[in-house]
Amino acid sequence: MAVSGEHADVLRDVAFGLDRGSIGVLVGPSGCGKTTMLRIIAGLDSDYEGTVVRPAAGRLGVVFQEPRLLPWRTVEDNVRLVAPEADPAKLTTLFKVLELAHHRSHYPGELSLGLARRVALARALAVVPDILLLDEPFVSLDDALAARLRDELVTLVDNRTLTTLMVTHDIDEAVRLADRVFLLSARPTRILVEVPVLIPRAARTEADIASIKAEIGRQLSAAASAKKL
């Protein structure tokens, strides 16, 4: 990859796959290349060496760090722009689940950041994607709102056969959402540890989450020790 006119290794020897219908979460330090990886998978960045394999006919939905809504279009128009043939009843259900039913005619400038992030998620889901890519969709939100949006996302994902890959810097968030957690190194980024989360999301207790986080900490410590040898 070229950075400021010079070649730079942002990602190195990164290889992983996701089962259909599962949620994978990438966790790593700021600036390590998480967003770059999502852009490559989405086909938005071609300046790399390697191979990305996606289902040939799979539709893709992407939620960026910023909502990126068109300010001169209403909430509904922003969503329908990417899904002009969306079934009206299904769109109504989607707005209801994301608590946007009363904001369909509002403009982005009238929305809070939390509402704008919901619209971005609605836009990605309106195309009925087979693959959903999420780039820190809950960053900068307060804990209570982020928790609500996580629950709403899980409801939507679990009701569809939707393969999801999310980027976050928050291990707690990753453990609550993921079927598999991929812990990334600093640049050049590689996968330090891959942790399967075998307990179903709906059955995970706070004790389970604490235990999984502790196991991740142990594996990270072991990986760091091995690197020093």
C-alpha positions in Angstrom: 0.0 0.0 0.0 1.2 3.5 -0.8 1.3 6.1 2.0 2.5 9.6 1.2 4.0 8.3 -2.0 6.0 5.5 -0.2 5.2 1.8 0.1 4.0 0.8 3.5 3.0 -2.6 4.9 -0.3 -2.0 6.7 -1.4 -5.6 6.7 0.8 -8.7 6.6 -0.1 -12.3 6.3 -3.7 -11.8 7.3 -5.9 -14.8 6.5 -9.2 -15.7 8.0 -12.7 -16.8 7.0 -16.3 -16.5 8.4 -19.0 -19.1 8.4 -22.2 -18.1 6.7 -24.6 -16.3 9.2 -21.9 -15.7 11.8 -20.5 -12.5 13.3 -16.8 -11.9 13.4 -15.2 -9.0 15.2 -11.8 -7.4 14.5 -10.2 -5.8 17.6 -7.0 -3.9 17.5 -5.2 -0.7 18.5 -6.0 2.6 16.8 -4.4 3.0 13.4 -3.5 -0.6 13.1 -5.4 -1.1 9.8 -8.8 -2.3 10.8 -10.6 0.2 8.5 -8.2 -0.6 5.7 -9.0 -4.3 6.0 -12.8 -3.6 5.7 -12.2 -1.3 2.7 -10.3 -4.1 1.0 -13.0 -6.6 1.8 -15.7 -4.2 0.5 -13.8 -3.7 -2.7 -13.2 0.0 -2.0 -9.4 -0.3 -1.9 -7.5 -2.2 -4.6 -4.0 -1.2 -3.6 -3.0 -4.5 -2.0 -1.5 -7.9 -2.7 -3.7 -10.9 -1.9 -7.1 -12.4 -2.4 -10.5 -11.7 -1.0 -13.2 -14.3 -1.6 -16.9 -13.3 -1.2 -20.0 -15.2 -2.4 -20.3 -14.4 -6.1 -23.9 -13.2 -5.9 -23.7 -11.9 -2.3 -25.1 -8.4 -1.7 -22.9 -6.2 0.5 -24.0 -3.7 3.1 -21.5 -1.3 4.7 -21.7 1.0 7.7 -18.8 3.5 7.9 -17.5 5.2 11.1 -19.3 8.3 10.0 -23.0 8.0 9.0 -22.3 9.7 5.6 -25.9 10.7 5.0 -26.9 13.1 2.3 -28.0 16.3 4.1 -30.5 17.4 1.5 -32.4 14.1 1.6 -34.8 12.8 4.3 -34.1 9.8 6.3 -36.4 7.7 4.1 -34.9 9.1 0.9 -31.3 8.3 2.2 -32.4 4.7 2.7 -34.4 4.3 -0.5 -31.5 5.8 -2.5 -29.6 2.5 -2.1 -32.7 0.3 -2.0 -35.2 1.9 -4.4 -37.1 -1.4 -4.8 -37.2 -2.2 -1.1 -40.5 -3.8 -0.1 -42.5 -1.0 1.8 -43.7 -3.4 4.5 -40.2 -4.7 5.2 -38.8 -1.1 5.2 -41.5 -0.1 7.7 -40.5 -3.1 9.9 -36.8 -2.1 9.7 -37.6 1.5 10.7 -39.7 0.2 13.6 -37.0 -2.1 14.9 -34.4 0.7 14.7 -36.8 3.2 16.3 -36.8 5.4 13.3 -40.5 5.3 12.5 -41.1 8.9 13.6 -38.0 10.2 11.8 -38.6 9.1 8.3 -39.4 12.6 7.0 -36.6 14.3 9.0 -33.3 15.5 7.5 -29.9 14.4 8.8 -29.3 17.9 10.3 -32.3 17.3 12.6 -30.9 14.0 14.0 -28.7 13.2 16.9 -25.6 11.2 16.3 -27.2 8.1 17.6 -30.2 8.5 15.3 -27.9 9.2 12.3 -26.0 6.0 13.1 -29.3 4.1 13.1 -30.2 5.5 9.7 -26.8 4.4 8.4 -27.5 0.9 9.7 -31.0 1.0 8.2 -29.5 2.0 4.8 -27.0 -1.0 4.9 -29.7 -3.5 5.9 -32.3 -2.2 3.4 -30.5 -3.8 0.5 -31.0 -7.2 2.3 -27.3 -7.9 2.3 -25.7 -11.3 2.5 -22.6 -9.7 4.0 -22.6 -6.8 6.5 -19.4 -4.8 7.2 -19.5 -2.4 10.2 -16.7 0.0 11.0 -17.0 1.0 14.7 -20.7 1.8 14.3 -21.2 2.6 18.0 -18.1 4.7 18.6 -18.6 8.0 20.5 -22.0 6.9 21.7 -22.8 6.7 25.4 -22.8 3.2 26.9 -26.6 2.9 27.2 -27.3 3.9 23.6 -24.5 1.7 22.3 -25.9 -1.3 24.2 -29.4 -0.6 22.8 -28.0 -0.4 19.2 -26.0 -3.6 19.8 -29.2 -5.4 20.8 -31.1 -4.0 17.8 -28.2 -5.2 15.5 -28.3 -8.7 17.0 -32.1 -8.9 16.6 -31.7 -8.0 12.9 -28.8 -10.2 12.2 -30.3 -13.2 14.0 -33.5 -12.9 12.0 -31.5 -13.2 8.7 -28.8 -15.4 7.3 -26.3 -12.5 7.4 -22.6 -12.9 7.7 -21.2 -9.9 9.6 -17.7 -8.5 10.1 -17.4 -5.6 12.6 -14.4 -3.5 13.6 -14.1 -2.2 17.2 -11.5 -1.3 19.7 -13.7 -2.5 22.6 -13.1 -6.0 23.7 -16.2 -6.0 25.8 -18.3 -5.1 22.8 -16.6 -7.7 20.7 -17.3 -10.5 23.3 -21.0 -9.5 23.5 -21.5 -9.6 19.8 -19.1 -12.1 18.2 -19.1 -15.7 17.3 -15.3 -15.3 16.7 -13.0 -12.5 17.9 -9.9 -11.7 15.9 -7.3 -9.7 17.9 -4.9 -7.7 15.8 -1.4 -6.5 16.3 0.0 -3.0 15.6 1.2 -2.3 12.1 2.0 -4.2 10.0 -1.2 -5.8 11.2 -1.5 -9.5 11.6 -3.9 -11.7 13.6 -2.4 -12.3 17.0 -5.2 -14.5 18.5 -8.4 -15.9 17.1 -10.9 -16.7 19.9 -14.2 -18.6 19.2 -17.1 -17.6 21.4 -19.1 -20.8 21.7 -21.8 -19.7 24.1 -24.9 -18.4 22.1 -25.3 -14.7 22.3 -28.7 -14.9 24.0 -27.3 -17.2 26.7 -24.2 -15.2 27.6 -24.2 -14.0 31.2 -22.0 -11.3 32.6 -19.9 -14.0 34.2 -19.5 -15.7 30.8 -18.4 -12.4 29.3 -15.9 -11.7 32.1 -14.5 -15.3 31.7 -14.1 -14.9 27.9 -12.4 -11.5 28.3 -10.0 -13.1 30.9 -9.2 -15.9 28.4 -8.5 -13.3 25.7 -6.2 -11.5 28.1 -4.3 -14.8 28.8 -4.0 -15.5 25.1 -2.8 -12.0 24.3 -0.1 -12.4 27.1 0.9 -15.7 25.7 1.2 -14.3 22.2 3.3 -11.3 23.5 5.6 -13.7 25.4 6.0 -15.9 22.3 7.0 -12.9 20.2 9.8 -12.0 22.6 11.3 -15.5 22.4 
